[in-house]
Amino acid sequence: MHWLSARYLIKLSHKAQQENYQLAQKHYLNPKTWPPRSTPNVTLLIEDLKTRNSPNRLFSADPDYSTQLKPPPPLATAPHGKLWFPMKKSEVSANPPKARAIFNNWISQIKPTTIVGCTDGSVTQEASSCA
């Protein structure tokens, strides 16, 4: 058996999008008789592959697994909230202690079960800043 040809046919048999797939599938399922020393003579190779492999494995369509998937249920409302800082960046730059006090007051009112995410990563235990 020509191992390179066999390897090519086995790999091609699972790639239906390849341009040679249909031609190879047609020849695999309905082999044509060629003269023994002819270039396209893969008849012996195909017969050997059919005896070594299950006939259903090569050039068979893969099952459509997408029909088995169930889409997740839609969410009625988003399970998160957002708050916008009430001061402009220029106001924060002009009066950092006031901005820090407002921000720390906000943080102290958040429920302990809430997951807090700050987009600029500027919150620490000691201080906070503006992005």
C-alpha positions, -999 to +999 in steps of 0.1 A: +000+000+000+013+035-008+014+051+026+015+087+013-016+082-009-034+064+019-026+091+043-038+117+018-071+099+012-077+093+049-072+130+058-092+141+028-121+118+037-128+141+067-126+174+050-157+179+029-148+215+022-117+206+001-121+208-036-109+172-043-133+157-017-162+150-041-140+134-067-122+112-041-155+103-025-170+094-059-140+072-067-140+056-032-176+047-032-177+036-069-142+027-079-133+027-116-111+001-131-078+015-144-050-002-163-025-016-138+003+009-145-019+039-150-011+070-130-046+074-114-046+037-103-056+040-067-081+011-070-059-013-050-052+013-024-090+020-020-097-017-017-070-020+009-084+009+028-119-005+027-106-038+042-085-022+069-111+005+080-147+003+087-165+013+055-185+039+073-155+058+086-141+072+054-160+097+034-189+097+058-206+128+070-198+139+105-229+140+128-245+174+132-239+181+169-254+216+167-289+200+169-280+185+203-271+219+218-297+239+237-294+277+237-292+292+272-324+309+284-326+346+279-320+369+308-350+391+317-327+418+331-290+421+333-276+410+367-254+440+371-257+477+377-234+506+371-228+540+388-211+570+373-190+593+394-208+627+398-177+649+394-159+658+362-122+650+360-113+687+362-133+691+394-116+660+409-081+674+399-090+707+416-103+692+448-089+656+454-099+653+491-136+660+482-135+634+454-119+609+476-145+615+503-174+610+478-158+579+464-151+563+498-187+572+509-200+553+478-178+523+485-190+522+522-226+520+510-221+489+488-235+456+500-208+432+511-221+405+487-215+428+457-186+423+434-170+457+427-152+464+395-134+497+389-124+503+352-091+520+360-081+498+389-074+528+410-091+517+443-069+506+471-075+503+509-058+536+515-070+558+486-088+561+453-082+582+423-099+592+391-092+577+356 
